[in-house]
Amino acid sequence: MELGKALLYLGLFLVALGILLLYFPKLFAWFGHLPGDIRIEREGLRVYIPLTSALLLSLLLTLLLNLFRR
């Protein structure tokens, strides 16, 4: 039963995130452009490695999941 609740909450979160990205794309324009994110752009090549953005997102998701768990 707990797995069902977790999947339901995850689904609702993904729907809400999808709506935000669809209607308010500038809310997440910062992702990939923080100091510490690696961007290599050359002719015919683009490489994005969002290290800082990924760490920040991981921290936020960890905090949210810990709040829901308690």
Buried (B, 14 or more C-beta within 10 A) or exposed (E): EEEEEEEEEEEEEEEEEEEEEEEEEEEEEEBBEBEEBEEEEEEEEEEEEBEBBBEBEEEEEEEEEEEEEE
